[in-house]
Amino acid sequence: MRNIISEEVTHVHHWNQNLFTFKCTRQQSLTFESGQFVMIGLEVDGKPLMRAYSIASASYEDELEFFSIKVENGALTSRLKDIRVGQNIMVSTKAAGTLVPGHLIPGKHLYLLSSGTGLAPFMSIIRDPHIYESYDKIILVHCVREVSELAYQQEIEHHLPDNEYFGDLVREKLLYYPTVTREHYQYNSLGVPDGLKAHQGRITTLLKGESFSTDLQLPKLDPEHDRFMLCGNNAMLQDIMTILNEKGFSKATSRSQGHYVIEQAFIEK
Ligand SMILES: Cc1cc2nc3c(=O)[nH]c(=O)nc-3n(C[C@H](O)[C@H](O)[C@H](O)COP(=O)(O)OP(=O)(O)OC[C@H]3O[C@@H](n4cnc5c(N)ncnc54)[C@H](O)[C@@H]3O)c2cc1C
């Protein structure tokens, strides 16, 4: 089929019973901006069964990486969860999406607000050295229900700060803010970045309260300096957009840059 090619799975990692990450080969002709998505899928009953997936790998990497939910009885993920190294998946030949840093008015602090697998596009962004040149601080918020859903902690807290090319920028600029809603978040052996502690509560609660900025040792949220990228489920996006609008932030559109940006495909399904 045109517009879809077959790629070989090279790596699979299951974070828990609900989440997994996998990598596959990448055609050099597939270019994308950090934050964008492709369609991926499997052949089912002789036809491609495709779903949108944010790319978690950086745009310069040789392979593509995805971070996936396992939906019980989900048409694609109930099959995709059993994928093994060496098997093939289908990937669209073009990336798309509006969740890209270029849609933001230049600012000082970039807040990446994610819940669940909404972390995926932000992994691509924080793996991209260019983003650190555009902002003084990049704050990655990952909100999950249970501690076991805090995927990629090792990479965020250790591998990226140790990166031989841009680790110094990551250490200086990246603030990681994991937050858990449904169980007590115990400090674990992985540690947390200097000055930060383990957090509890939904992103909407954080944005409304005072302790978020205090914890991060940053000024109160202000449209003059702060920019946001949002990725999560539709309800979470709507709630955060309402709060940001009330605080005077404006959404980027296809025609004009804004203070915050979302993936239009998430809410126009
Ligand atoms: C632009 C875009 C990017 C996406 N990126 C990713 C990604 O990086 N990783 C990913 O796992 N999914 C992502 N999704 C969702 C993905 O397209 C599929 O919906 C998901 O893989 C489940 O497919 P399915 O066929 O098994 O179930 P579906 O029939 O597609 O979904 C069944 C139900 O499961 C729930 N659901 C679907 N996806 C999720 C999710 N990610 N987290 C929690 N609940 C969910 C919803 O309630 C949905 O109605 C993205 C969707 C869009 C529109």
The ligand as a MOL file (V3000), in Angstrom:
LIG
                    3D

  0  0  0     0  0            999 V3000
M  V30 BEGIN CTAB
M  V30 COUNTS 53 58 0 0 0
M  V30 BEGIN ATOM
M  V30 1 C -2.1950 12.4030 17.5380 0
M  V30 2 C -2.3090 11.1600 18.3950 0
M  V30 3 C -1.1560 10.6340 18.9680 0
M  V30 4 C -1.2240 9.4850 19.7760 0
M  V30 5 N -0.0790 9.0240 20.3520 0
M  V30 6 C -0.1310 7.9150 21.1340 0
M  V30 7 C 1.0480 7.4180 21.7720 0
M  V30 8 O 2.1660 7.9490 21.6090 0
M  V30 9 N 0.9290 6.3170 22.5370 0
M  V30 10 C -0.2850 5.6800 22.7270 0
M  V30 11 O -0.3190 4.6820 23.4510 0
M  V30 12 N -1.4030 6.1330 22.1510 0
M  V30 13 C -1.3550 7.2180 21.3530 0
M  V30 14 N -2.5050 7.6650 20.7500 0
M  V30 15 C -3.7290 6.8460 20.8570 0
M  V30 16 C -3.6460 5.7320 19.7810 0
M  V30 17 O -3.8900 6.3060 18.5080 0
M  V30 18 C -4.6370 4.5750 20.0090 0
M  V30 19 O -5.8880 5.0770 20.3880 0
M  V30 20 C -4.1560 3.6100 21.0830 0
M  V30 21 O -2.9730 2.9920 20.6320 0
M  V30 22 C -5.1530 2.4990 21.3630 0
M  V30 23 O -5.4570 1.8300 20.1670 0
M  V30 24 P -6.4690 0.6060 20.1530 0
M  V30 25 O -6.8410 0.3020 18.7390 0
M  V30 26 O -5.9120 -0.5170 20.9530 0
M  V30 27 O -7.7280 1.1520 20.9400 0
M  V30 28 P -8.6980 2.3350 20.4540 0
M  V30 29 O -9.9520 1.7200 19.9190 0
M  V30 30 O -7.9600 3.2900 19.5770 0
M  V30 31 O -8.9970 3.0660 21.8430 0
M  V30 32 C -9.8820 2.5020 22.7900 0
M  V30 33 C -10.0010 3.4420 23.9660 0
M  V30 34 O -8.7910 3.3680 24.7230 0
M  V30 35 C -8.5100 4.6040 25.3230 0
M  V30 36 N -7.1290 5.0080 24.9040 0
M  V30 37 C -6.6150 5.0330 23.6530 0
M  V30 38 N -5.3250 5.4440 23.6570 0
M  V30 39 C -5.0260 5.6930 24.9480 0
M  V30 40 C -3.8410 6.1330 25.5890 0
M  V30 41 N -2.7060 6.4060 24.8830 0
M  V30 42 N -3.8670 6.2750 26.9230 0
M  V30 43 C -4.9940 5.9990 27.6450 0
M  V30 44 N -6.1510 5.5640 27.0920 0
M  V30 45 C -6.1620 5.4130 25.7580 0
M  V30 46 C -9.5500 5.5890 24.8410 0
M  V30 47 O -10.5460 5.7000 25.8240 0
M  V30 48 C -10.1130 4.9260 23.6220 0
M  V30 49 O -11.4180 5.3280 23.3710 0
M  V30 50 C -2.4730 8.8310 19.9750 0
M  V30 51 C -3.6210 9.3670 19.3920 0
M  V30 52 C -3.5510 10.5260 18.6310 0
M  V30 53 C -4.8230 11.0660 18.0120 0
M  V30 END ATOM
M  V30 BEGIN BOND
M  V30 1 1 1 2
M  V30 2 1 2 3
M  V30 3 2 2 52
M  V30 4 2 3 4
M  V30 5 1 4 5
M  V30 6 1 4 50
M  V30 7 2 5 6
M  V30 8 1 6 7
M  V30 9 1 6 13
M  V30 10 2 7 8
M  V30 11 1 7 9
M  V30 12 1 9 10
M  V30 13 2 10 11
M  V30 14 1 10 12
M  V30 15 2 12 13
M  V30 16 1 13 14
M  V30 17 1 14 15
M  V30 18 1 14 50
M  V30 19 1 15 16
M  V30 20 1 16 17
M  V30 21 1 16 18
M  V30 22 1 18 19
M  V30 23 1 18 20
M  V30 24 1 20 21
M  V30 25 1 20 22
M  V30 26 1 22 23
M  V30 27 1 23 24
M  V30 28 2 24 25
M  V30 29 1 24 26
M  V30 30 1 24 27
M  V30 31 1 27 28
M  V30 32 2 28 29
M  V30 33 1 28 30
M  V30 34 1 28 31
M  V30 35 1 31 32
M  V30 36 1 32 33
M  V30 37 1 33 34
M  V30 38 1 33 48
M  V30 39 1 34 35
M  V30 40 1 35 36
M  V30 41 1 35 46
M  V30 42 1 36 37
M  V30 43 1 36 45
M  V30 44 2 37 38
M  V30 45 1 38 39
M  V30 46 1 39 40
M  V30 47 2 39 45
M  V30 48 1 40 41
M  V30 49 2 40 42
M  V30 50 1 42 43
M  V30 51 2 43 44
M  V30 52 1 44 45
M  V30 53 1 46 47
M  V30 54 1 46 48
M  V30 55 1 48 49
M  V30 56 2 50 51
M  V30 57 1 51 52
M  V30 58 1 52 53
M  V30 END BOND
M  V30 END CTAB
M  END
